[in-house]
Amino acid sequence: MTEVRLILGDQLSPTHSWYGRIDPDVVFVMMETRQETDYVRHHAQKIIAIFAAMREFARTLREWGHRVEYLALDDVDNRQTLPVQY
C-alpha cells in the first residue's frame, strides 16, 4: 500500500526524519495552489521564492531517491485547492 506524505511550503527541512530512509511505498506530494497564495495578502516575490524553494526541494528529494509528485501552479490538472474536512 502506498503512503502519501504531504509537504507544504513551510515544511522544507531536509533534516526531517521522513527523508532518512528511501521507501518505495512512500510518495511525497507537493502542490503549488492559489489557496496557499490567496488566504492572506503576500508580496509577489515572497510567493515566487516559496514556490522556487518547493521546486528545488522536490528536485533534491528525487535526487536522493524518493518518489515525489509535484503539482505546479500552472499545471492543467491543478485544482488550486485542497479539500478540507472537519
DSSP file (Angstrom, degrees, kcal/mol; ACC not computed):
  #  RESIDUE AA STRUCTURE BP1 BP2  ACC     N-H-->O    O-->H-N    N-H-->O    O-->H-N    TCO  KAPPA ALPHA  PHI   PSI    X-CA   Y-CA   Z-CA
    1    1 A M              0   0    0      0, 0.0     2,-0.3     0, 0.0    24,-0.0   0.000 360.0 360.0 360.0 138.2    0.0    0.0    0.0
    2    2 A T        -     0   0    0     24,-0.1     2,-0.5    22,-0.0    24,-0.2  -0.655 360.0-149.7 -85.0 136.5    1.3    3.5   -0.9
    3    3 A E  E     -a   26   0A   0     22,-3.7    24,-2.8    -2,-0.3     2,-0.5  -0.916   9.6-149.3-104.4 129.1    1.6    6.1    1.9
    4    4 A V  E     -a   27   0A   0     -2,-0.5     2,-0.5    22,-0.2    24,-0.2  -0.859  10.5-169.7-101.8 129.9    1.1    9.7    0.8
    5    5 A R  E     -a   28   0A   0     22,-2.5    24,-2.6    -2,-0.5     2,-0.4  -0.969  12.6-146.8-122.0 116.8    3.0   12.4    2.7
    6    6 A L  E     -a   29   0A   0     -2,-0.5     2,-0.5    22,-0.2    24,-0.2  -0.663   9.7-163.9 -84.8 130.7    2.1   16.0    2.0
    7    7 A I        -     0   0    0     22,-2.8    24,-0.5    -2,-0.4     2,-0.2  -0.972   7.5-158.7-116.2 122.1    4.8   18.6    2.2
    8    8 A L    >   -     0   0    0     -2,-0.5     3,-2.2    22,-0.1    24,-0.1  -0.509  34.3 -99.5 -95.3 167.3    3.7   22.2    2.4
    9    9 A G  T 3  S+     0   0    0      1,-0.3     3,-0.3    22,-0.2    -1,-0.1   0.682 122.1  51.3 -61.9 -20.3    5.8   25.3    1.5
   10   10 A D  T 3  S+     0   0    0      1,-0.2    -1,-0.3     3,-0.0    40,-0.0   0.189  99.3  68.7-100.1  16.7    6.8   26.0    5.1
   11   11 A Q    <   +     0   0    0     -3,-2.2     2,-0.4     1,-0.1    -1,-0.2  -0.271  55.7 128.8-126.5  46.0    8.0   22.4    5.7
   12   12 A L        +     0   0    0     -3,-0.3    -1,-0.1    -5,-0.1    -3,-0.1  -0.280  25.5 140.1-101.3  47.9   11.1   22.2    3.6
   13   13 A S    >   -     0   0    0     -2,-0.4     3,-1.5     1,-0.1    -3,-0.0  -0.817  38.5-161.5 -94.6 114.3   13.5   20.9    6.1
   14   14 A P  T 3  S+     0   0    0      0, 0.0    -1,-0.1     0, 0.0     5,-0.1   0.609  87.8  64.9 -70.2  -9.2   15.9   18.3    4.7
   15   15 A T  T 3  S+     0   0    0      3,-0.0     5,-0.1     5,-0.0    -3,-0.0   0.417  71.8 123.7 -93.5   2.5   16.7   17.0    8.2
   16   16 A H  S X  S-     0   0    0     -3,-1.5     3,-1.6     1,-0.1     4,-0.2  -0.326  73.3-119.6 -62.1 145.6   13.2   15.8    8.9
   17   17 A S  G >  S+     0   0    0      1,-0.3     3,-1.3     2,-0.2     4,-0.3   0.726 105.8  74.9 -61.3 -22.9   13.1   12.1    9.8
   18   18 A W  G >  S+     0   0    0      1,-0.2     3,-0.5     2,-0.1    -1,-0.3   0.819  95.6  49.5 -57.5 -31.0   10.9   11.3    6.8
   19   19 A Y  G <  S+     0   0    0     -3,-1.6    -1,-0.2     1,-0.2    -2,-0.2   0.410  84.3  88.4 -95.4   2.6   13.9   11.6    4.5
   20   20 A G  G <  S+     0   0    0     -3,-1.3     2,-0.4    -4,-0.2    -1,-0.2   0.673  92.7  37.5 -74.8 -17.4   16.3    9.4    6.3
   21   21 A R  S <  S-     0   0    0     -3,-0.5     2,-0.5    -4,-0.3    -1,-0.1  -0.999  77.7-129.1-139.8 134.0   15.2    6.2    4.6
   22   22 A I        -     0   0    0     -2,-0.4    44,-0.1    42,-0.1    -3,-0.1  -0.710  29.5-179.6 -80.9 125.7   14.1    5.6    1.0
   23   23 A D    >   -     0   0    0     -2,-0.5     3,-2.0     3,-0.2    44,-0.3  -0.967  23.0-156.1-130.0 114.1   10.8    3.7    1.0
   24   24 A P  T 3  S+     0   0    0      0, 0.0    -1,-0.1     0, 0.0    -2,-0.0   0.663  94.9  61.3 -65.4 -13.7    9.3    2.8   -2.4
   25   25 A D  T 3  S+     0   0    0    -23,-0.1   -22,-3.7    -3,-0.0     2,-0.5   0.394  92.2  80.7 -91.0   2.7    5.8    2.6   -0.7
   26   26 A V  E <   -a    3   0A   0     -3,-2.0    41,-0.6   -24,-0.2     2,-0.4  -0.931  56.9-172.9-112.4 131.1    6.0    6.3    0.2
   27   27 A V  E     -ab   4  67A   0    -24,-2.8   -22,-2.5    -2,-0.5     2,-0.5  -0.991  15.0-145.0-121.8 129.7    5.2    9.2   -2.2
   28   28 A F  E     -ab   5  68A   0     39,-2.8    41,-3.0    -2,-0.4     2,-0.5  -0.790  15.5-157.1 -91.8 131.9    5.8   12.8   -1.2
   29   29 A V  E     +ab   6  69A   0    -24,-2.6   -22,-2.8    -2,-0.5     2,-0.4  -0.939  13.6 177.2-116.0 129.3    3.3   15.2   -2.6
   30   30 A M  E     - b   0  70A   0     39,-2.5    41,-2.5    -2,-0.5     2,-0.4  -0.994   6.1-174.3-130.3 138.0    3.9   18.9   -3.1
   31   31 A M  E     - b   0  71A   0    -24,-0.5     2,-0.7    -2,-0.4   -22,-0.2  -0.996  22.8-149.2-138.6 134.6    1.5   21.4   -4.6
   32   32 A E        +     0   0    0     39,-2.8     2,-0.3    -2,-0.4    48,-0.2  -0.909  36.9 173.1 -93.4 118.5    1.5   25.0   -5.6
   33   33 A T    >>  -     0   0    0     -2,-0.7     4,-1.1     1,-0.1     3,-0.7  -0.955  47.0-131.6-132.6 150.3   -2.0   26.2   -5.1
   34   34 A R  H 3> S+     0   0    0     -2,-0.3     4,-2.5     1,-0.2     5,-0.2   0.808 108.2  68.9 -62.6 -29.6   -3.9   29.5   -5.3
   35   35 A Q  H 3> S+     0   0    0     45,-1.5     4,-0.8     1,-0.2    -1,-0.2   0.891 101.9  45.0 -55.6 -39.7   -5.4   28.5   -1.9
   36   36 A E  H <4 S+     0   0    0     -3,-0.7    -1,-0.2     1,-0.2    -2,-0.2   0.794 117.0  44.1 -75.9 -28.8   -1.9   28.9   -0.4
   37   37 A T  H  < S+     0   0    0     -4,-1.1     5,-0.3     1,-0.1    -2,-0.2   0.747 116.6  43.3 -87.1 -23.5   -1.2   32.3   -2.1
   38   38 A D  H  < S+     0   0    0     -4,-2.5    -2,-0.2     1,-0.2    -3,-0.1   0.510  81.3  89.8-105.9  -5.9   -4.6   33.9   -1.6
   39   39 A Y  S  < S+     0   0    0     -4,-0.8     2,-0.3    -5,-0.2    -1,-0.2   0.823 108.7   6.0 -67.7 -27.3   -5.6   33.2    2.0
   40   40 A V  S    S-     0   0    0     -4,-0.2     2,-0.3    -3,-0.2    -1,-0.1  -0.951  98.0 -86.5-141.3 162.0   -3.8   36.4    3.1
   41   41 A R        +     0   0    0     -2,-0.3     2,-0.3    -3,-0.1    -3,-0.1  -0.549  50.6 179.8 -73.7 127.8   -2.1   39.1    1.0
   42   42 A H        -     0   0    0     -2,-0.3     2,-0.2    -5,-0.3    -5,-0.0  -0.926  34.6-105.0-125.3 150.9    1.5   38.3    0.2
   43   43 A H    >>  -     0   0    0     -2,-0.3     4,-1.6     1,-0.1     3,-0.8  -0.555  33.4-123.8 -68.9 140.0    4.1   40.2   -1.8
   44   44 A A  H 3> S+     0   0    0      1,-0.3     4,-2.4    -2,-0.2     5,-0.2   0.855 110.3  57.1 -57.1 -37.8    4.6   38.5   -5.2
   45   45 A Q  H 3> S+     0   0    0      1,-0.2     4,-2.3     2,-0.2    -1,-0.3   0.842 103.3  54.3 -64.7 -32.3    8.3   38.0   -4.6
   46   46 A K  H <> S+     0   0    0     -3,-0.8     4,-2.4     2,-0.2    -1,-0.2   0.932 109.3  46.8 -66.1 -45.0    7.5   36.0   -1.5
   47   47 A I  H  X S+     0   0    0     -4,-1.6     4,-2.6     1,-0.2     5,-0.2   0.927 112.3  50.5 -62.4 -44.8    5.2   33.7   -3.3
   48   48 A I  H  X S+     0   0    0     -4,-2.4     4,-2.4     1,-0.2    -1,-0.2   0.910 111.1  49.3 -59.4 -42.8    7.8   33.2   -6.1
   49   49 A A  H  X S+     0   0    0     -4,-2.3     4,-2.3     2,-0.2    -1,-0.2   0.901 110.7  49.5 -65.0 -41.3   10.5   32.5   -3.6
   50   50 A I  H  X S+     0   0    0     -4,-2.4     4,-2.4     2,-0.2    -2,-0.2   0.944 113.3  45.6 -63.7 -47.5    8.4   29.9   -1.8
   51   51 A F  H  X S+     0   0    0     -4,-2.6     4,-2.5     1,-0.2    -2,-0.2   0.881 112.0  51.9 -65.1 -37.4    7.5   28.1   -5.0
   52   52 A A  H  X S+     0   0    0     -4,-2.4     4,-2.2    -5,-0.2    -1,-0.2   0.909 110.6  48.6 -64.0 -40.9   11.1   28.2   -6.2
   53   53 A A  H  X S+     0   0    0     -4,-2.3     4,-2.4     2,-0.2    -2,-0.2   0.896 110.8  50.9 -65.1 -40.0   12.2   26.6   -2.8
   54   54 A M  H  X S+     0   0    0     -4,-2.4     4,-2.5     2,-0.2    -2,-0.2   0.922 110.2  49.0 -63.4 -44.2    9.5   24.0   -3.1
   55   55 A R  H  X S+     0   0    0     -4,-2.5     4,-2.1     1,-0.2    -2,-0.2   0.899 112.7  47.6 -63.4 -40.7   10.6   23.0   -6.6
   56   56 A E  H  X S+     0   0    0     -4,-2.2     4,-2.4     2,-0.2    -1,-0.2   0.901 111.2  51.0 -67.1 -40.3   14.2   22.8   -5.6
   57   57 A F  H  X S+     0   0    0     -4,-2.4     4,-2.6     2,-0.2    -2,-0.2   0.906 109.4  50.5 -64.3 -41.2   13.3   20.7   -2.6
   58   58 A A  H  X S+     0   0    0     -4,-2.5     4,-2.2     2,-0.2    -1,-0.2   0.917 110.2  50.4 -61.4 -43.0   11.3   18.3   -4.8
   59   59 A R  H  X S+     0   0    0     -4,-2.1     4,-2.3     1,-0.2    -2,-0.2   0.913 110.6  49.6 -60.8 -42.9   14.3   18.0   -7.1
   60   60 A T  H  X S+     0   0    0     -4,-2.4     4,-1.9     2,-0.2    -2,-0.2   0.925 108.9  51.3 -63.1 -45.9   16.6   17.3   -4.2
   61   61 A L  H  X>S+     0   0    0     -4,-2.6     5,-2.4     1,-0.2     4,-0.5   0.906 110.3  49.8 -59.4 -41.2   14.2   14.6   -2.8
   62   62 A R  H ><5S+     0   0    0     -4,-2.2     3,-1.3     1,-0.2    -1,-0.2   0.915 107.8  53.4 -63.2 -42.2   14.2   12.9   -6.2
   63   63 A E  H 3<5S+     0   0    0     -4,-2.3    -1,-0.2     1,-0.3    -2,-0.2   0.859 105.5  54.5 -60.0 -34.8   17.9   13.0   -6.4
   64   64 A W  H 3<5S-     0   0    0     -4,-1.9    -1,-0.3    -5,-0.1    -2,-0.2   0.618 127.2-101.9 -74.2 -12.6   18.1   11.3   -3.0
   65   65 A G  T <<5S+     0   0    0     -3,-1.3    -3,-0.2    -4,-0.5     2,-0.1   0.497  74.4 138.8 106.3   5.4   15.8    8.5   -4.5
   66   66 A H      < -     0   0    0     -5,-2.4     2,-0.5    -6,-0.2    -1,-0.3  -0.478  57.1-114.0 -81.3 153.5   12.4    9.5   -3.1
   67   67 A R  E     -b   27   0A   0    -41,-0.6   -39,-2.8   -44,-0.3     2,-0.4  -0.773  40.6-177.9 -83.8 127.2    9.2    9.3   -5.0
   68   68 A V  E     -b   28   0A   0     -2,-0.5     2,-0.5   -41,-0.2   -39,-0.2  -0.995  20.6-165.0-133.1 130.0    7.8   12.8   -5.4
   69   69 A E  E     -b   29   0A   0    -41,-3.0   -39,-2.5    -2,-0.4     2,-0.5  -0.974  18.0-172.5-109.4 122.2    4.6   14.0   -7.1
   70   70 A Y  E     -b   30   0A   0     -2,-0.5     2,-0.6   -41,-0.2   -39,-0.2  -0.965  12.6-163.5-122.8 128.4    4.8   17.8   -7.7
   71   71 A L  E     -b   31   0A   0    -41,-2.5   -39,-2.8    -2,-0.5     2,-0.1  -0.928  15.9-150.7-113.3 108.8    1.9   19.9   -9.0
   72   72 A A    >   -     0   0    0     -2,-0.6     3,-1.7   -41,-0.2     6,-0.1  -0.339  26.6-109.2 -76.5 159.3    3.0   23.2  -10.3
   73   73 A L  T 3  S+     0   0    0      1,-0.3   -39,-0.1   -40,-0.1    -1,-0.1   0.839 118.8  43.7 -56.8 -37.0    0.7   26.3  -10.2
   74   74 A D  T 3  S+     0   0    0      3,-0.0    -1,-0.3     2,-0.0     2,-0.2   0.293  81.1 128.1 -97.1  10.8    0.2   26.3  -13.9
   75   75 A D    X   -     0   0    0     -3,-1.7     3,-1.9     1,-0.1    -4,-0.0  -0.474  62.9-133.2 -66.1 133.8   -0.4   22.5  -14.3
   76   76 A V  T 3  S+     0   0    0      1,-0.3    -1,-0.1    -2,-0.2    -3,-0.0   0.750 106.1  53.7 -62.6 -23.1   -3.6   21.9  -16.2
   77   77 A D  T 3  S+     0   0    0      2,-0.0     2,-0.5     3,-0.0    -1,-0.3   0.463  81.0 114.7 -88.6  -1.4   -4.6   19.3  -13.6
   78   78 A N    <   -     0   0    0     -3,-1.9   -45,-0.0     1,-0.2   -47,-0.0  -0.583  45.3-170.9 -76.8 120.1   -4.2   21.7  -10.7
   79   79 A R        -     0   0    0     -2,-0.5    -1,-0.2     2,-0.2   -46,-0.1   0.473  35.4-129.9 -88.4  -3.1   -7.5   22.4   -9.0
   80   80 A Q  S    S+     0   0    0    -48,-0.2   -45,-1.5     1,-0.1     2,-0.3   0.589  75.8  65.8  69.5  14.0   -5.8   25.2   -6.9
   81   81 A T        -     0   0    0    -47,-0.1    -2,-0.2   -46,-0.1    -1,-0.1  -0.992  68.8-134.1-158.6 154.5   -7.2   24.0   -3.6
   82   82 A L        -     0   0    0     -2,-0.3     2,-0.1    -3,-0.1   -49,-0.0  -0.964  36.6-118.0-107.5 127.3   -7.0   21.1   -1.1
   83   83 A P        -     0   0    0      0, 0.0     2,-0.5     0, 0.0    -2,-0.0  -0.411  28.0-150.6 -64.0 139.4  -10.4   20.0    0.2
   84   84 A V        -     0   0    0     -2,-0.1     2,-0.4     2,-0.0     0, 0.0  -0.952  14.6-177.0-115.8 128.6  -10.7   20.5    3.9
   85   85 A Q              0   0    0     -2,-0.5     0, 0.0     1,-0.1     0, 0.0  -0.982 360.0 360.0-124.6 138.4  -12.9   18.2    6.0
   86   86 A Y              0   0    0     -2,-0.4    -1,-0.1     0, 0.0    -2,-0.0   0.373 360.0 360.0-111.6 360.0  -13.5   18.6    9.7
